[in-house]
Amino acid sequence: MNGTDRRRATVIVILGGLIAVGPLTIDVYLPALPAIRSDLATTSAGVQLTITATMVGMAVGNLLVGPLSDMLGRRRPLLAGLVVHVVASLLCAVAADLVVLAAARVLQGVAVAAAGVIATAVLRDLFSGSVFARVLSRLLLIPMTAPILAPSLGGVVLRWTGWQGVFVVLAAASSALTVVVVLALPETLPADRRQPARPASTAAACRALVRDRGFVGFAVVTGLAMAALLAYVAGSSFVFQERYGLSGQAFGFVFGAGAVGLVVATQLNAWLLRRLPPQRILVAAMLVGATASLVLVVSTVTGLGGLPGMLVPLWLTVATIGLVFPNTPALAMSRHGAVAGTAAALLGAVQFGLGGAAAPLVGLLGSGAPAMAAVVAVAMVAAAAVAVVTTVDGRSSTVEGHTCTLKPPVPAVPVPPARRPTDLDHASEGSHGIGRPARRADSRSRSRSRSQSYRESV
């Protein structure tokens, strides 16, 4: 493996690890939900509110961290978020009641948002259009394995310790990731490409985004797909362990088997993008997913087919979501590279806001299989309808390589080539005070050079 391949692998692994923080934070403690309910003397709906609390934190965190990363660069907000994740995980481990646990989960959600939104913004710094969607599909292989491994990991931890140990494991994982980012992930947003640190500029960027009907439509599709996924996540532990009598470890295997569909669909998406525009892939996936979710409702209400009869349409529904998540960000952000952090923030806020609203609905409707299926189906049918309307609208976003709409995409902001230091620069650095402007210029030049190097190598 040459130097370019190593840099490419490093970027993909680190960004994948950052995106995986969210699924791990949500999924690793799912087998512990019944134990938390018993230990904290609460209800199923009450313990599911800890998932909602995480989603609320993620939605708020997206709105805060995205604009900050456009103003300050990617590294500083990212490192701050990872440190907060460590602290919040430890607070969860020592929580003595549901209120403290939910509050710590909100803080944990804010930290998760920092990792996810900045990873997406870094990717948009380096790529755009169909290339962005293809790389994101490959990148999502790493975090998509988190739902496969996380519940099983949680089940193993629960065999040796209480539910508090799950959060200690999360704290250790985020600590290790912090070290990796410090050592191996450089800044990808040069100083001369950052947004002014003024509320007015952030507000202007947000206004431009919400006026783009394509951006709003694809954001809503992503949010509704996340709502369907989190309705499944919130209800699955109770459905599989209480209705069907599975153990915590067996539940982890069943849950992980469903997540395999996400992985396969995400990787299939990269292959499909070489042959079809992402709009067509998205609409087809949503229509199949909506149909499968309706079959799921029939199966859970009638009991037809027992556990296998529920699992097949459920897994198919989850798999189609794997075709949604890579394509909707690429379509929504294709014309907004200059404010990638803010765009990713709004996408995340809608995604986790709608997702967080779905989790407690399952508990309020009874935490049974029909309740879970009903929420999943409503979200998927609504997402399919919005996807169809958005993609046939002439003002929807365009992805390079596919002429499907009226407006062409705005290409990524070019990064100027690095300026080679002159002898005058070196002489100035040795002077008293005179060398400071030269050093700042060289610093900006090195930052641009690193960004250009990453863009070319990855």
N, C-alpha and C positions, 0 to 999 in steps of 0.2 A: 504494500500500500504506500503510495507516494504522499508527499506533503499535502497536495490538494485534496486527495481522498480522505486523509486524516482530518483536515479542517472541516470537510463536508460532514463526516461522521460525527465530529465533535459538536457541530452546530445542531444537527438533527437530534442527537441524543439529549443534549441539554434542553432544547426547546420542548422535546417530547416529555422529558422529566418535569418541566415546569407545568405543562398542560395536564400531566398526570396527577399533579397535586390535588386538583379538584375532585376527580373521580375517587382517588384514594381517601380523601377526607370524608366523602359522603358514603362510600361503599364498604370501607373496612369495618365499620362498626354496626353494619346492618344485622349480623347474627346476634349482636348484643342487645338489640332493641327490647326483646321480651325481658331480659335480665334487668335492664335499666328501668323498665316499667315497674317491675317488682321491687327493685331496690329503692327507688325513689317514690314508691307508693303513688303512682300516677296512672293514667289511662292510656289506651293505645293512641287515641287522638293527641293526648298530651305529649307522649314521647315522639310522635311524628312531627310535632311542632319544632323539635330540635333540628329536623331536616329543613323545615321552613325557615328557621332562624338562620341557618347557614346560607340559604338562598337569598334572604334579605340582606345579609352582610355582603354577599357576592354582588348583588345588584347595586348597593350603595358604593361598594369598593370600586366597581367598574366606572361609575360616574366620577369618582375622585381620582383614581389612579391614571385613567386614560389621558385626560388633559394634562395631568402633571408630567406624564412621560413625554408628551409632545413639547413641554416647556423645558424640562430638566434633563432630558435624555432618558434612556431606558434603564441603565444600571442602578442608579441611586434609588428610585422608587421600588425597583425589583428587590434589591437587597433589604430595604426597610420592610417590605411585605413578608419576606421569608423569615426575618427575625420575629415579626409579630406572630407568624404562624407557629413558631416554636413556643412562644409565651402562651398563646391562646390554647394550644394543645395541652400544655401542662396545667392550665387553669381548668380545662375540662376534666382532667384526670383527678383533680382534688375537689370537684364540685360535690356539694352535699345535698343539693336539692335541684329541682327542675329549673327554677328561675336562674340560678347561677350557671347551670349547664347551658341553658338557652342563650344567656348573655355571652358566655364564652364562645359559643358556636357562631354568634353574630360576628364577633371579632375574628374568629377563624375564617369566616366567609369573606371578610374584607381582605384578609391576607391571601386567600385563594384567588380572589379577583386580581390582585397585583400580579401573581404568577401567570395566570391565564391571559389577561389582556395584554400584558407586556410581551409575552411569548408570541401572540398573534401579531402585535405591532412590529416586533423584530422581524418576523417572517415577511410582513408587508414592506419593511425597509429594504429587503433583499430581493423580493419577487413581486410580480403583478400578473393579473389576468389569469389565463388558463394555467400558466406555469405555477402561479400561487396555489391554485386549486389542486394541481397534481402533487406538488410538494407537500401541501397540507394533508392530502390523502395518505401519502407515505408516512408523514410525521405522526398522524393519528394512530398508526400501528402501535406506537409505544403507549400512549394513554388508554387506547382501547383495550389493551391487555389488563389494565388496572381492574375493571369490573370482573374479569375472569379470575384474577388472583386475589383481589382484596377481600371478598367475603370468606374465601378459604383461609386466607391469612388471619382474618379476624376469628374464624372458628378455631384455628390452631392456638392463637393467643388465649382464647377463652378456656381452652383445656388446661392451661397452666396458670392462669391468673384471672382476675375479675375483669369487668368491662373497662375499668380504669387503665388497665395495661394496654388496651388498644390505642389510647391517646398518647401514652408514653412512646409507643412505637412510631406514631405520627410525628411526635416531636423529634425523635432521633432521625427519621427520614428527612424532614425539612432542614435539620441542622447539617446533615451531610450534603444536601443540595445547595445550601448556602455556600459552603466551602467550594464546591465545584464551580458555582457561578463566579465567585471571587477570583478563582484561579484561571478559568478557561473561557469565559464569555466576555468579549470586549464590547465597547459601546458601538452601536450601529447607527445612531442618529447624530451626525456631526453638529457642532454648535451652530453653524450657519444655516442649518435646515430646521432649527427648532422654532416653535411658535413663541411669540412674545408672551412674557409672563404677565398678562393683563386679563382680567375677567371678561372684558369686552370682546377680546379676540376669541376666547373660548365660547362665549355666548354666540358669536357670529358663526363659528364653526358648527355649533349644535343646530342653529337655525337652518344653515345650509343643508345639513344632513336630514333633518325632519321634513324639509320641503321636497326632498327627493323621494317621490312615491315608490320608486323601485327599492331604495334603501329601506324605507319603512316596511314595505310589504315583505321583503326577505327577512327582515328582523322579526316580524310577527310570525312568519313560518318557523323560524328557528326557535322562538319562544314557545310556540304551541307544540312543536316536536319535543322540546325539553320538558314541557308539562306532561306529555304522554309518558316519556321515559321516567320522570320522577314519580308519577302516579304508580307506575310499576315498581319502582324502587321502594317507595314508602309502604306499599301494601304487600309486597312479595314475602317479606319475612313472616308476617302473620298468616298469610294465605298458605304458604308451603309448610310452615312448622306447626300451625294449629289446625288448619282444615285437613291437610294431607298427612300430618304426623311426621314430617321429616325432621331429622336432627339438625343441629347447627351446621355440622360439617357437610351433611347431605344437601342442605339448602345451599351452601357455598358452591357445591359442584353443579347443582341445577342452575343457579344464578349465573355461574361462570359459563355454562354451556350456552345460555342465551346470549352472553356477551361475545361468544365466538362469532355469531352472526354479524355483530357490529364490526368486528375486525375484518371478516371476509368481505362485507359490503364496502367498507372503506377502501380496501385495497382493490376491489373490483372497480370502484369509481375512478381510480387513476387510469385503469385500462380503458374504461368507457370514454373518458375525456379525450382520448386520442381519436375517437371516432364520432362522438356526438357532442353537441353543445350542452353546457351544464343546465340550461333551462329545461331541455327535454328530459334529461336524467332526473332532475328534481321533480318535475310534474309526474312522470311515470312512477317514481318511488312513492310519492305521496298518495297517488291513486291506489297503488297496490297495498300500501300500509293502511289506508282508510278501510279498504275492503277486508283486510285481515283482521282489523280491530273489531269490525261488526260481527265477523264470524266468532271472534273471541267472546263477545257479549252473549251470543246465542249459546255457545258451549258452556259458559259459566252459569247461565241462568237455568238451562235444561239439565246440566250434568252430563251431556252427551259426550261419550268417549273418556270420561273420568279425567285423570291427570294428563295422560297423553293428548286427549282431545283439547285440553286447555293450552298445553305447552306449544303445540305446533303453530296455531295462529298467533300466540303471544311472541314466540321467537321470530316469526316472519315479520310481525309488526316492528319489533326491536331492530331487526336487520335492515329494514327500509330506512330507519332513522340514520343508519350508518351512511346512507347516500345523501342525506340532507345536510349534515353538519359540515362536510368539506365544501359543498357547493354554495350554500347560502352566504357564508362570509365572503367568498370570492366574488359572487354576484353583487352583493351589497357594497363592498369596498372598492370595486373596480375603478370608480371615478374619484376616490377620496384618499389617494396615497399621501397627499400633503398633510392630512390630519388623521393618519392611520390610528394613532392612539385614541383620539376622541371617537372615531368611528367604531373601533373595537370596543370601546367603553359603552357606547350606546347599544351596540349589539348585545353585549354581555348583560347590560341592565335589563333589557327586554327579555332576553333568554332566561335569566335567573329569576326575574320578577314573576313572569308567567309560570315558570317551573315551581317556584316556591308556593304560589297560590294553589297549585294542584295537589301538593303533598297532604295537607290537612283535610282536603275534601274526601279523600279515601277513608280517613278515620271517622269523619263526621257521618259518612254514609254507612258505617258499620265495619270497615276493615276486612270485609269478606271478599271473595273472588268476584261476585257480580259488581260490587262497588268499585273495585280496582279496574275491572274491564270497562265499566261505564265511563269513568273519567278518561281512561286511555282512548276510548272510541270517540268521545266528544272532541278531545284535543286533536286527534288525527284527522277526523272529518273536516273540522274547521281549518286545520293547516292545509289540507288538500285544496279546499275552496280558495283560500288566500293565495296559494301558490299558482293556481290556474289563472286567477284574476291578475296577479302581478306579472306573470310571464307574458300574457297576451296584451298587456298595456304597453303602448309604444314608448312610454317614458321609463320602462324598467331598465336596469343596469345592463351594460354590455361587458362581455369578457373577451379579451383580445383573442383573435384567431377564429371568432365566430361572429359573422355579421347578422345579428338577429334583431336589432332594435334601431331606432332612429338616431340615437345619439352615440357617437363614438366615445370610447373611454379616454380619460386623461391619463397619459403614460406616467409611470413613476418619475418623481423628480430626479433628474440626472445628478450624479455626484461628480463634482469637478475633480480632475486628476490632481494627484498630490504635487505640490511645488517642491522642487529640489532646493535645499538650503544653499545659499551662496556664501562666498567668503566673507562678504560684508555681514551676513547674519552671524557667522561664527565669531567675527571680530566684535560685533555688538554685544554678544552674550558675555564677553569678558569685561565689558565696560560697566561702570557703576550707574545703574538706573536706565541707561540707554537701551540695554538689551531686552527690557521687559516686553515692549511691543513685538520684537522679533520672536521672542519665546512664545508669546501668545499666538502669533501667526503660525509658527512651526507646530504648536499644539493643535491648532485647527487643521493644519495640513496633514499631520499624522492621523488625526481622527478621520478625515476624509479618506486618507489612504487605506486605513483599516477597513472602513465601510466598503470602499471600492474593491478591496482584495476579497472580502467576504462575498460580495455580490458576484464577482467573477468566478470564485472557486466553488461556491455552493450552487 
